[in-house]
Amino acid sequence: MIDTRELDLTNYEELYNKIQEIEPSLAPVTLSLIPGEIPFNYQPSLETPRIISNIFTAPVKDVNPSYATHFLDYKGMVRTEYLTNYVASEASIALIQDPIMGINFLHFSVVPEKISMDYFEPKDQYYCNFKLNVSLRIKDEIIFQYSRDLPIYFLLQELDKFRAHGISVEDSFPVIEGKYTLIILLQNSVQKEFSLSEKEIVIPEDSGIPQIIGPILGHEFQNYQSNVHIPFKVLDKKLNVDPKNIYSSKDEISFLTILTNITEDLWREGRVEAFINGHREVNPIKKTFSLELRNIPFKKTLSLSHSIPARELSPDYYEINLFLMDKDNNSIDEKKTNFIVSPAEHIVHPIANAKALLPANNFLYYYMLASQYERIKDYQRAEANFEKAFVLRPDYRKGLIDYAHFLLRVMKFDKSLELIENIHNEEDLKFEYFLIKGEAYKGNEQYEKAIENLLEGNKIYNSDTRLLNSLGFCYYKTKKVQEALDVLKASLRLNLNQEKIKKLIEEIEKSLN
């Protein structure tokens, strides 16, 4: 307001009403920048100057670089109500080759800096409700993605323990060779919080020569039944990890390493030499130990586990170097990692939370690998993994259908026809059965057979654009032009964003003229 001659500038209610009359949307913020706050006697809130002053200081405050850099990316993954509740986290990521299956798994642990909990009265329990979303990317292309719900429940007497130690959310998945960006998004519906970890990773091709994978550090080993798959577990030992890799004198420093492509000669005569070196300038601690390979049963892929008491090392920053040595004392491969021994008497470590998978579900790993290989257009290895998965569990219908669709995409139409006959008696899968058969016959240019099967599928569900597009194309190829136009236009009404179908319709209409 520029002309205030007729107003009492000390009468805040009168001023407010005048602004409300001139510009209703502006009036509330003249009282307070806090939504819904109406100060006593319409006097402007004292919080307003403080909030405005923060406009200048907020940009120079410490903001997590990953959060700031990828804020717009988060908007696509995280619902709006979560976006302002970012929680920093620590993450540990490790590549472990399974000694039994020979598959590379990426294991990870995410530990949020704080955890919000709620109370569930019917069961007298506290809980966190985590949702995990993991993606493997090459630039903007998603090679692999999955999500998982991980609710955690605990009793009142466990509450202080969880608050003091924190929670480590762990998981693992099979991964193919290549260079990727790994993004791990963890959301807790309690207080609508989220954490995000991002890391560039390289999964090397199998060179065929002996090599070390690891070492992976943790603070203790737990004995586990060998026939389950769980993060950071190899055979019958699970390593409990803490991404910070900080130990007190009361801790054990445990490490796990995998040796691949081991020959019988190397197993009989070889060993792993470990060198631990402190970084302090004056009298740094140095410690060595050796592990003979023949002390464990021979396999092409070996797992070595070892622990040392942290009290044997003084507080310092340390580096551990592992060397794979042959009988002639030649170093075949070497790897290293770092850790810290703290002067603190006690270090709390997060409580691990993960889901186990039984061996009966191992076939799922091969479907995951097949999907990844297809995304990078390595169709030969994709098909090999689809076949492994199918042989392990031929009655897994979803996998069978995915496999049949893959065979269509790589133009192996006869094999797709043969495979899909495995579900010809499955009433609830009749639509997919007729769709795949129709598309396979279309690929083989047997258009009449294709039309026959696609029409059967359309009787079950008449709004699938894949089916309608294939049916329209087959009508066109069999000179049934009007039927082709009717079907293709029906598909276009379901989805207008089909440029190829628009062009096909134009082509057919030109042929009529």
C-alpha positions in Angstrom: 0.0 0.0 0.0 1.4 3.4 -1.0 -1.4 5.7 0.1 -1.8 5.2 3.9 -3.2 8.6 4.8 -6.6 7.3 5.9 -5.2 4.3 7.9 -4.0 4.0 11.5 -0.6 2.4 11.2 -0.7 1.2 14.8 -4.0 -0.7 14.2 -2.7 -4.0 12.9 -6.2 -5.5 12.4 -7.3 -2.6 10.3 -4.1 -2.9 8.2 -4.6 -6.6 7.8 -8.3 -6.2 6.7 -7.2 -3.5 4.1 -4.5 -5.8 2.6 -7.0 -8.7 2.6 -9.4 -6.5 0.6 -6.7 -5.5 -1.9 -4.8 -8.8 -2.3 -6.2 -11.7 -0.3 -3.3 -14.1 -1.1 -0.8 -11.6 0.3 -2.5 -10.9 3.6 -1.6 -14.0 5.6 2.2 -13.6 5.1 2.1 -10.0 6.4 1.3 -11.6 9.8 3.6 -14.6 9.7 5.6 -16.7 7.3 4.7 -19.8 9.3 1.6 -21.3 7.6 -1.6 -21.1 9.7 -0.2 -18.9 12.4 -2.3 -15.9 13.3 -0.5 -13.8 16.0 -2.3 -12.2 18.9 -4.0 -8.8 18.0 -2.8 -9.2 14.4 0.7 -8.0 15.3 3.3 -9.3 12.9 5.2 -12.4 14.2 8.6 -11.9 15.6 9.7 -15.1 13.8 9.3 -13.4 10.4 12.6 -11.3 10.6 14.5 -14.5 11.8 13.1 -16.5 8.9 14.0 -13.8 6.4 17.5 -13.5 7.8 18.0 -17.2 7.2 17.6 -16.7 3.5 21.1 -15.3 3.4 22.7 -17.8 5.7 21.1 -21.0 4.4 23.1 -21.3 1.2 26.4 -21.3 3.1 25.4 -24.0 5.6 26.8 -27.5 5.4 24.7 -29.4 2.8 25.4 -33.0 1.9 26.9 -32.7 -1.6 25.1 -35.8 -2.9 21.8 -34.4 -1.7 22.4 -31.0 -3.3 23.7 -32.4 -6.6 20.9 -34.9 -7.1 18.0 -33.1 -5.6 16.1 -33.0 -8.9 16.8 -36.7 -9.4 15.3 -37.5 -5.9 12.1 -35.7 -7.0 11.6 -38.6 -9.5 12.2 -41.3 -6.9 11.1 -39.8 -3.6 7.6 -38.6 -2.9 7.2 -34.9 -2.1 6.5 -35.4 1.6 9.9 -37.1 2.0 12.1 -34.6 0.2 12.8 -32.2 3.1 13.6 -35.1 5.5 17.0 -36.2 4.2 19.0 -38.3 6.7 22.7 -38.7 6.1 24.0 -42.3 6.1 27.1 -44.4 5.9 27.3 -47.3 3.4 29.5 -50.3 2.9 29.6 -52.0 -0.5 31.4 -55.3 -1.3 31.7 -57.7 -4.3 31.6 -61.3 -3.2 31.7 -64.3 -5.5 29.5 -67.1 -4.2 31.8 -70.2 -4.0 29.0 -72.6 -4.8 27.2 -70.9 -7.6 30.1 -69.0 -9.0 27.9 -65.9 -9.3 29.1 -62.4 -8.4 26.9 -60.7 -5.7 27.0 -57.1 -4.7 26.5 -56.9 -0.9 25.7 -53.6 0.8 25.0 -52.2 4.2 23.3 -48.8 4.8 23.4 -47.2 8.2 21.3 -44.0 8.6 22.7 -41.5 11.1 19.3 -41.4 12.9 16.2 -43.6 13.0 12.7 -42.5 13.7 10.5 -45.1 15.4 6.8 -45.5 16.1 4.7 -47.6 18.5 2.3 -50.3 17.4 -0.1 -50.7 20.2 -1.9 -54.0 19.2 1.4 -55.9 19.5 3.0 -53.7 22.1 6.0 -53.2 19.7 8.1 -50.4 18.3 8.9 -50.4 14.6 10.7 -48.7 11.7 9.1 -49.2 8.3 11.9 -49.2 5.7 11.5 -49.4 1.9 14.6 -50.2 -0.1 15.0 -49.1 -3.7 18.2 -50.2 -5.5 19.2 -49.4 -9.1 22.3 -50.1 -11.2 22.8 -47.6 -14.0 25.0 -46.7 -16.9 24.5 -42.9 -17.2 20.7 -42.4 -17.4 19.9 -46.0 -18.4 18.7 -48.4 -15.7 20.4 -51.8 -16.1 18.8 -53.4 -13.0 16.3 -52.2 -10.4 14.3 -53.6 -7.5 12.6 -52.6 -4.4 12.0 -54.4 -1.1 10.0 -53.7 2.1 12.0 -54.2 5.3 9.8 -53.5 8.4 11.7 -53.9 11.7 9.8 -54.6 15.0 11.3 -54.6 18.5 10.1 -54.7 22.1 10.3 -51.9 24.6 13.3 -53.5 26.4 15.2 -53.4 23.1 14.4 -49.8 22.3 17.4 -48.2 24.0 19.7 -50.8 22.3 18.5 -49.9 18.8 18.7 -46.2 19.5 22.2 -46.5 20.8 23.6 -48.8 18.1 21.5 -47.8 15.1 20.4 -50.2 12.4 22.3 -51.5 9.4 19.9 -52.3 6.5 21.6 -55.0 4.4 20.9 -56.7 1.1 22.6 -58.3 -1.9 21.9 -59.0 -5.5 23.7 -60.8 -8.4 25.6 -58.5 -10.8 27.2 -58.8 -14.2 30.5 -57.5 -15.4 30.8 -53.8 -16.2 31.1 -50.2 -14.9 28.0 -48.8 -13.2 26.6 -46.3 -10.9 24.9 -47.9 -7.9 22.1 -45.9 -6.2 20.6 -47.1 -2.9 17.5 -45.3 -1.7 16.3 -46.1 1.8 12.9 -44.6 3.0 11.4 -44.8 6.4 7.7 -44.1 6.4 7.9 -43.1 10.1 8.5 -39.4 9.9 8.8 -39.7 6.1 12.7 -39.8 6.1 15.0 -41.0 3.4 18.7 -41.7 2.9 20.6 -42.1 -0.3 23.9 -43.6 -1.2 25.6 -43.4 -4.6 28.8 -45.0 -5.7 30.7 -45.8 -8.9 31.5 -49.5 -9.1 33.4 -51.7 -11.4 32.7 -55.5 -11.7 35.7 -57.0 -13.6 35.5 -59.6 -16.3 36.7 -63.0 -15.2 40.3 -63.0 -16.4 40.7 -66.7 -15.8 43.8 -66.1 -13.6 43.8 -66.4 -9.8 42.8 -63.2 -8.0 41.7 -61.7 -4.7 38.3 -60.2 -4.1 38.3 -58.1 -0.9 39.3 -57.9 1.8 36.0 -57.0 3.4 36.2 -55.8 7.0 33.8 -56.3 9.9 33.7 -56.5 13.7 32.7 -60.2 14.2 31.8 -63.5 12.4 28.6 -65.3 13.2 28.1 -68.9 12.5 25.1 -69.4 10.1 23.5 -72.4 8.4 25.2 -72.8 5.1 22.1 -73.4 3.0 20.7 -69.8 3.1 21.8 -66.7 1.2 22.1 -63.6 3.4 24.2 -60.5 2.9 27.9 -60.7 3.8 27.7 -64.4 4.4 29.9 -67.0 2.6 29.3 -70.7 3.3 28.6 -70.9 7.0 30.0 -67.6 8.2 28.4 -64.2 8.2 30.5 -61.1 8.6 28.9 -58.3 10.7 30.0 -55.1 9.1 30.1 -51.4 10.1 30.6 -49.0 7.2 32.8 -46.7 9.4 35.4 -49.5 9.9 36.3 -48.0 13.3 37.3 -50.4 16.2 37.9 -50.1 19.9 40.4 -52.2 21.8 37.6 -54.5 22.9 36.6 -55.4 19.3 37.8 -58.1 16.9 38.9 -56.9 13.5 37.5 -59.5 11.2 38.1 -59.8 7.5 36.7 -61.9 4.7 38.3 -62.4 1.3 37.5 -64.5 -1.8 40.1 -66.1 -4.0 38.9 -67.0 -7.5 40.3 -69.3 -10.3 42.4 -71.2 -7.8 44.3 -74.2 -9.3 45.1 -77.4 -7.4 48.8 -76.6 -7.5 48.3 -73.1 -6.1 45.9 -74.5 -3.4 48.6 -77.1 -2.3 51.5 -74.7 -2.3 50.0 -71.2 -2.1 49.2 -68.8 0.7 47.9 -65.3 1.5 50.3 -63.0 3.2 48.7 -60.1 5.2 50.6 -56.9 6.2 49.0 -54.4 8.6 50.7 -51.0 8.7 50.0 -48.1 11.0 50.2 -44.6 9.5 51.6 -42.6 12.5 55.1 -41.1 11.9 56.8 -42.4 15.1 57.1 -46.1 15.7 54.1 -47.2 13.6 52.7 -50.6 14.4 53.4 -53.3 11.8 51.9 -56.8 12.0 51.9 -59.7 9.5 50.2 -63.1 9.3 50.0 -65.9 6.7 47.1 -68.1 5.7 47.8 -71.4 3.9 45.3 -72.2 1.2 45.6 -76.0 1.8 44.1 -75.6 5.3 40.6 -75.3 3.7 39.0 -77.8 1.3 39.9 -77.3 -2.4 37.5 -75.4 -4.6 38.1 -73.2 -7.6 36.7 -70.3 -5.5 37.9 -70.2 -1.9 36.8 -68.0 1.0 39.2 -67.1 3.7 38.2 -65.6 7.1 40.4 -64.4 9.9 40.2 -62.2 13.0 42.7 -60.4 15.2 42.0 -58.6 18.5 42.1 -54.9 18.0 44.0 -54.6 21.3 47.0 -55.9 19.5 47.1 -52.6 17.6 47.5 -49.1 19.2 45.1 -46.3 18.2 46.0 -45.2 14.7 44.9 -45.2 11.0 45.8 -48.6 9.4 46.1 -50.2 6.0 45.9 -53.9 5.4 47.5 -55.4 2.3 46.8 -58.9 1.1 49.1 -60.7 -1.3 48.3 -64.0 -3.0 51.6 -65.9 -3.2 52.6 -69.0 -5.2 55.2 -71.7 -4.1 58.0 -69.6 -5.5 57.1 -66.5 -3.5 55.8 -64.7 -6.5 52.9 -62.3 -5.9 50.0 -63.2 -8.2 47.5 -60.6 -7.0 47.2 -58.0 -4.2 44.4 -55.9 -2.7 44.2 -53.5 0.2 41.8 -51.6 2.4 41.8 -49.2 5.4 40.5 -49.1 9.0 40.9 -47.2 12.2 41.6 -48.3 15.8 40.1 -45.7 18.1 41.4 -44.7 21.6 37.8 -44.9 22.8 37.1 -47.8 25.2 34.0 -48.8 23.5 32.6 -48.4 19.9 28.9 -49.2 19.2 28.2 -51.1 16.0 24.9 -51.1 14.1 22.5 -54.0 14.4 22.2 -55.8 11.1 18.9 -56.4 9.5 18.4 -58.5 6.4 16.2 -61.1 4.7 17.5 -64.6 4.0 16.8 -66.5 0.8 16.6 -70.3 0.7 18.4 -72.4 -1.9 15.1 -73.3 -3.5 14.9 -69.7 -4.8 18.4 -69.7 -6.4 16.8 -69.7 -9.8 15.7 -66.1 -9.3 19.4 -65.0 -9.4 19.7 -66.3 -12.9 16.6 -64.4 -14.0 18.1 -61.3 -12.6 21.4 -61.9 -14.4 19.5 -62.6 -17.7 17.6 -59.3 -17.3 20.9 -57.4 -16.8 22.6 -59.0 -19.8 19.7 -58.2 -22.0 19.8 -54.6 -21.0 23.4 -54.3 -22.1 22.5 -56.2 -25.3 24.6 -59.3 -24.5 21.8 -61.6 -25.8 23.9 -64.8 -25.8 24.6 -64.7 -22.1 21.1 -63.4 -21.4 19.7 -66.5 -23.0 22.1 -68.8 -21.2 20.9 -67.4 -17.9 17.3 -67.6 -18.8 17.8 -71.2 -19.7 19.6 -71.9 -16.4 16.8 -70.3 -14.4 14.1 -72.3 -16.4 15.9 -75.6 -15.9 16.2 -75.0 -12.1 12.5 -74.1 -11.8 10.4 -75.0 -14.9 7.1 -74.4 -13.0 7.9 -70.7 -12.3 5.4 -69.2 -14.6 6.4 -65.6 -14.5 10.0 -66.5 -15.4 8.8 -68.7 -18.2 6.7 -65.9 -19.7 9.6 -63.5 -19.4 11.8 -66.0 -21.1 9.3 -66.5 -24.0 9.0 -62.7 -24.5 12.8 -62.5 -24.6 13.0 -65.1 -27.3 10.5 -63.1 -29.3 12.7 -60.0 -28.9 15.8 -61.9 -30.2 13.7 -63.4 -33.0 13.9 -67.0 -31.9 10.2 -67.6 -32.7 10.2 -71.4 -32.9 11.9 -71.7 -29.5 9.4 -69.3 -28.0 6.5 -71.3 -29.5 7.9 -74.5 -28.0 8.5 -72.9 -24.6 5.0 -71.3 -24.2 3.3 -74.7 -24.7 4.3 -75.4 -21.1 1.4 -73.2 -20.0 -1.2 -74.1 -22.6 -3.4 -75.7 -19.8 -3.1 -72.8 -17.4 -6.4 -71.0 -17.5 -5.2 -67.9 -15.7 -2.4 -67.5 -18.2 -4.4 -67.9 -21.4 -4.0 -64.3 -22.4 -0.2 -64.4 -22.3 -0.3 -67.8 -24.0 -2.3 -66.6 -27.0 -0.4 -63.3 -27.2 3.1 -65.0 -27.3 1.9 -67.6 -29.8 0.4 -64.9 -32.0 3.5 -62.7 -31.9 5.7 -65.8 -32.6 3.6 -66.8 -35.7 3.7 -63.1 -36.8 7.5 -63.2 -36.5 7.6 -66.4 -38.7 5.3 -64.6 -41.2 2.5 -67.1 -40.6 0.0 -64.3 -40.4 -3.3 -66.4 -40.5 -2.1 -68.5 -37.5 -1.1 -65.3 -35.8 -4.5 -63.7 -36.3 -6.2 -66.8 -35.0 -4.3 -66.7 -31.7 -4.4 -63.0 -31.3 -8.1 -63.0 -31.7 -8.4 -65.6 -29.0 -6.3 -63.4 -26.7 -8.4 -60.4 -27.5 -11.5 -62.2 -26.4 -9.9 -62.5 -22.9 -8.6 -58.9 -22.8 -9.3 -56.4 -25.5 -7.3 -53.4 -24.4 -3.7 -54.5 -24.8 -1.8 -52.4 -27.3 0.8 -55.0 -27.9 -1.8 -57.5 -29.1 -3.8 -54.9 -31.1 -0.7 -53.7 -32.9 0.4 -57.2 -33.8 -3.2 -58.0 -34.9 -3.5 -54.9 -37.0 -0.1 -55.6 -38.7 -1.2 -59.1 -39.5 -4.5 -57.9 -41.0 -2.5 -55.4 -43.1 -0.2 -58.2 -44.4 -3.1 -60.4 -45.3 -4.8 -57.5 -47.3 -7.6 -57.0 -44.7 -7.1 -53.3 -44.8 -10.2 -52.1 -43.1 -9.8 -54.5 -40.2 -6.2 -53.4 -39.9 -7.2 -49.7 -39.7 -10.0 -50.4 -37.1 -7.7 -52.4 -34.8 -4.7 -50.0 -35.1 -6.9 -46.9 -34.4 -8.3 -48.7 -31.4 -4.8 -49.2 -30.1 -4.0 -45.5 -30.8 -7.1 -44.5 -28.7 -5.6 -46.4 -25.8 -2.2 -44.8 -26.2 -1.7 -41.8 -28.4 2.1 -41.8 -28.0 2.7 -44.5 -30.6 4.6 -42.9 -33.5 5.2 -46.2 -35.3 1.5 -47.0 -35.3 0.6 -43.5 -36.5 3.0 -44.0 -39.4 1.6 -47.5 -40.2 -1.9 -46.1 -40.2 -0.8 -43.3 -42.6 0.9 -45.9 -44.8 -2.3 -48.0 -45.0 -4.5 -45.0 -45.7 -2.2 -43.9 -48.5 -2.5 -47.3 -50.0 -6.3 -47.0 -50.1 -6.0 -43.8 -52.1 
